[in-house]
Amino acid sequence: MRALPALLTATLLLAACSSGGGSPPASSGAVASPSAAASGGPEILPLLINSEILKGPNRFLFSLTDRANKLVAAPDVKVHLLFYDVDTAENTVVFEADARFLWAIEGEQGLYVATIDFPDAGRWGTRFEATFPNGAVKAVRADYDVRESGTTPALGTKAPSVDTPTAADVGGDLARLSTDQSPDPRFYELSIADALAAGKPVVVTFATPAFCQTRLCGPTLETVKRVAKDYPAITFINVEPYKMAYKDGSLQPELDAQGQLQPADWTNAWGLQSEPYTFVVAADGTVAAKFEGVLGEDELRGALDAL
């Protein structure tokens, strides 16, 4: 697993950027940094957050910084997106979309999300046009790869059935299951395998509030817990995405020889490369929706209401 890079480290996952008029340079696959654009480059830089961008429907996540690597994403900064199929005509707009702002950490850090359906895999580009409160418009383009398939369960496919620990396994002591300081007992009643076998809708959130590499696990889990109160007939499950052991009175990660966090077996089974991650699974066991990183209450409610 790798952490969602944007809000924690501001790593720029883009190949090449241009500030507006004229043709953008060809993408190279290299990583650009704020210093690389500090002289005569674009005034804003995009942070592509998805661990995988795939052919078909995507929840396209990104944020924006200025040249000094300061986040400029905000509720009053509106962003319009233009998409280019670089492999066929790199400067021809194929489709457009508006992005909506979401707080990642309320009042502190935010990002944007847009629902995007890529018709083909290959090299794609996006022009990010940000309109600021004073009316100024700043733009930048980034090119990236869209893959044919990913590692996480695809929409419409069967969710992996895997045993995960439950409250019954630890004598009801939820501190041995979760690093959430106020865990909801409802989230630890069933394992993923048992929930899928029951043939009812289930929401699975992979999140570790105490050891999250993105700072987004706690806020995301709190969002899911708030929504869960309005859906008593649906099973909700939270699992720690890393290998953990209970010692010295608390749940602690089991680090590898290099001192790194290790993904748990269920994390590997679901093919996760980032955290947090939330999946909505229909009664027939197929993945109905999935949300990488932060999610809005309305997004999750919409997915549940559609079941």
C-alpha positions in Angstrom: 0.0 0.0 0.0 1.0 3.6 -0.5 -0.6 6.6 1.1 -2.7 9.0 -0.8 0.0 11.5 -1.6 -1.6 14.8 -2.1 -2.7 16.2 1.3 0.1 14.7 3.3 3.2 15.1 1.1 2.0 17.2 -1.8 3.7 14.9 -4.3 2.9 16.0 -7.8 1.7 13.0 -9.8 1.8 14.6 -13.2 4.0 14.3 -16.2 4.0 17.7 -17.7 2.2 21.0 -17.2 1.4 24.1 -19.2 -0.2 27.3 -18.0 -2.7 27.9 -20.8 -2.3 29.1 -24.4 -0.4 27.0 -26.9 0.2 23.3 -27.0 1.3 21.5 -23.9 4.6 19.6 -23.9 4.4 15.8 -24.5 4.1 13.8 -21.3 7.2 12.0 -20.1 5.9 10.2 -17.1 8.4 12.0 -14.8 7.4 13.6 -11.5 7.3 17.4 -11.6 8.0 19.4 -8.4 6.9 23.0 -7.4 10.5 24.2 -7.9 10.5 22.9 -11.5 7.6 25.3 -12.2 8.7 28.2 -10.1 10.2 30.2 -13.0 7.8 31.1 -15.8 5.6 28.0 -15.3 1.9 27.7 -14.3 0.6 29.5 -11.3 -1.2 26.5 -10.0 -0.2 22.8 -9.9 -2.6 19.8 -9.8 -2.3 17.0 -7.3 -3.7 13.8 -8.8 -4.8 11.7 -5.8 -6.3 8.5 -7.2 -4.1 5.4 -6.7 -5.6 4.1 -10.0 -7.4 5.8 -12.9 -9.2 3.3 -15.0 -11.2 2.9 -18.3 -14.8 3.4 -17.4 -16.4 5.4 -14.5 -14.0 7.0 -12.1 -14.3 9.1 -9.0 -11.6 11.6 -10.1 -9.9 13.1 -7.1 -7.4 16.0 -7.1 -6.3 19.1 -5.3 -4.5 22.3 -6.3 -1.4 24.1 -5.0 0.4 27.3 -5.9 4.0 27.5 -6.9 5.1 27.5 -3.2 3.3 24.2 -2.7 0.5 25.8 -0.6 -2.9 24.3 -1.1 -5.3 26.7 -2.9 -8.3 24.3 -3.0 -11.2 25.9 -1.3 -15.0 26.0 -1.4 -15.0 29.4 -3.2 -12.4 28.3 -5.8 -14.4 26.7 -8.6 -12.7 24.2 -11.0 -13.8 23.2 -14.5 -12.1 20.2 -16.2 -11.3 19.6 -19.9 -10.2 16.1 -20.9 -8.0 15.1 -23.9 -7.2 11.7 -25.4 -3.5 12.2 -25.9 -3.1 9.1 -28.0 -5.6 10.2 -30.7 -5.5 14.1 -30.6 -3.6 15.5 -27.7 -5.1 19.1 -28.0 -8.7 18.2 -28.9 -11.2 18.3 -26.0 -13.1 15.0 -25.8 -15.4 16.0 -22.9 -15.7 18.5 -20.0 -16.9 18.3 -16.4 -17.2 20.5 -13.3 -15.6 19.4 -10.1 -17.1 19.8 -6.6 -15.1 20.7 -3.5 -15.0 18.4 -0.5 -13.5 19.0 2.9 -10.9 16.4 3.7 -10.3 17.8 7.2 -13.2 20.2 7.9 -12.0 23.8 7.7 -8.4 22.8 7.2 -7.8 20.9 4.0 -9.9 20.1 1.0 -9.9 18.5 -2.4 -12.1 18.2 -5.5 -14.0 15.3 -6.9 -15.6 14.7 -10.3 -17.4 11.7 -11.8 -15.5 10.9 -15.0 -16.1 8.1 -17.5 -13.0 7.4 -19.6 -14.1 5.7 -22.9 -10.6 4.2 -23.5 -7.4 3.3 -21.7 -4.2 5.0 -22.7 -2.6 8.4 -22.2 -5.1 11.1 -21.2 -4.7 14.8 -20.2 -6.7 17.2 -18.1 -6.8 20.9 -18.2 -7.7 22.3 -14.7 -9.3 25.7 -14.9 -9.7 27.3 -11.5 -11.8 30.4 -11.0 -10.9 32.4 -7.8 -13.2 34.6 -5.8 -11.7 37.8 -7.4 -12.6 36.5 -10.8 -9.1 35.5 -11.8 -8.8 32.2 -13.8 -5.7 30.1 -13.6 -5.2 27.0 -15.6 -2.8 24.1 -15.8 -2.7 20.8 -17.7 -1.4 17.4 -16.6 -1.2 14.2 -18.6 -1.3 10.7 -17.1 -2.1 7.1 -17.8 -5.6 5.5 -17.7 -5.3 1.8 -17.2 -7.5 -1.0 -18.6 -8.1 -2.4 -15.2 -7.0 -1.9 -11.6 -6.2 -3.9 -8.4 -9.3 -3.0 -6.4 -12.6 -4.8 -7.1 -14.2 -3.4 -10.2 -17.8 -2.1 -10.1 -20.2 -4.9 -10.8 -17.8 -7.6 -9.8 -18.0 -9.9 -6.7 -16.5 -8.4 -3.5 -13.7 -10.6 -2.1 -14.9 -12.9 0.7 -12.3 -12.8 3.5 -12.4 -13.4 7.2 -11.9 -10.2 9.3 -11.8 -10.0 13.1 -15.0 -9.3 15.0 -16.0 -8.2 18.5 -16.7 -11.9 19.3 -13.1 -12.7 18.6 -11.8 -10.4 21.2 -14.4 -10.8 23.9 -16.1 -7.6 23.0 -13.0 -5.4 23.6 -13.1 -3.1 20.6 -9.8 -1.5 21.5 -8.3 -4.8 20.3 -10.0 -4.4 16.9 -9.9 -0.7 16.0 -7.8 2.4 16.7 -11.0 4.5 16.6 -11.2 6.3 20.0 -15.0 6.0 19.9 -15.8 2.9 17.9 -19.4 2.0 17.0 -20.0 -1.6 18.1 -22.2 -2.1 15.1 -19.2 -1.9 12.8 -17.5 -5.0 14.4 -20.4 -7.5 14.6 -19.7 -9.4 11.4 -16.7 -10.3 9.3 -16.7 -9.4 5.7 -17.1 -13.1 4.8 -20.1 -13.5 7.1 -21.7 -10.2 5.9 -21.4 -11.3 2.3 -22.8 -14.8 3.1 -25.9 -13.1 4.7 -26.9 -11.8 1.3 -27.6 -8.3 2.5 -26.1 -4.9 1.5 -22.9 -4.1 3.3 -20.5 -1.1 3.6 -16.8 -1.9 4.2 -14.5 0.9 5.3 -10.7 0.3 5.4 -9.5 2.9 7.8 -7.0 3.3 10.7 -7.6 6.6 12.6 -4.4 6.3 14.7 -1.9 5.2 12.0 -3.4 6.7 8.8 -0.8 7.8 6.3 -3.1 10.5 4.9 -4.8 12.0 8.0 -8.1 11.1 6.2 -9.0 7.9 7.9 -10.6 9.5 11.0 -12.7 12.0 9.2 -13.8 9.5 6.6 -14.8 6.9 9.3 -16.7 9.6 11.1 -18.6 10.4 7.9 -19.5 6.7 7.5 -20.6 6.4 11.1 -23.0 9.4 10.7 -24.6 8.0 7.6 -24.9 4.5 9.2 -27.3 5.8 11.8 -29.9 6.4 9.0 -29.5 2.9 7.5 -30.2 0.4 10.3 -30.9 -2.4 7.8 -27.5 -2.3 6.2 -24.4 -3.9 7.7 -21.4 -1.6 8.2 -17.9 -2.9 8.8 -14.6 -1.1 9.7 -11.3 -2.9 9.4 -7.8 -1.8 10.1 -5.9 -2.0 6.8 -2.6 -2.8 8.4 -1.3 -5.8 10.4 -1.9 -5.0 14.0 -1.2 -6.5 17.4 -2.5 -5.5 20.8 0.3 -4.8 23.3 1.1 -2.4 26.1 -2.6 -1.6 26.4 -3.2 -0.5 22.8 -3.4 -1.7 19.2 -0.1 -1.3 17.5 1.1 -1.9 13.9 3.4 -4.8 13.2 6.2 -3.3 11.2 8.4 -5.1 8.7 12.2 -5.3 8.8 12.4 -1.8 7.4 10.1 -0.3 9.9 7.2 0.0 7.5 3.5 -0.6 7.9 2.4 -4.0 6.4 -1.0 -4.4 4.7 -3.3 -6.9 6.3 -4.4 -10.1 4.5 -7.8 -8.6 3.8 -6.2 -5.4 2.5 -4.2 -7.5 0.0 -7.3 -9.5 -0.9 -9.1 -6.3 -1.9 -6.1 -5.0 -3.8 -5.9 -1.7 -2.0 -3.0 0.6 -2.7 -4.1 3.5 -0.5 -6.2 4.3 2.6 -8.9 5.0 3.6 -11.1 3.2 1.1 -14.9 2.6 1.4 -16.9 0.1 -0.6 -20.7 -0.3 -1.0 -21.6 -3.9 -1.7 -25.1 -4.9 -3.0 -27.1 -7.8 -1.6 -25.9 -10.1 -4.5 -22.3 -9.5 -3.3 -21.3 -7.2 -6.2 -19.5 -3.9 -5.7 -22.0 -1.1 -6.2 -19.8 1.9 -5.4 -16.3 2.6 -4.1 -14.8 5.7 -2.6 -11.1 6.2 -2.3 -10.0 8.7 0.3 -12.4 11.2 1.7 -16.1 11.0 0.8 -19.1 13.2 1.2 -22.2 12.1 3.2 -24.3 12.8 0.1 -22.1 10.5 -2.0 -22.5 7.6 0.4 -26.2 8.2 0.9 -26.7 8.3 -2.9 -25.0 5.0 -3.3 -27.0 3.4 -0.5 -30.3 4.8 -1.7 -29.6 3.3 -5.2 -29.3 -0.2 -3.9 
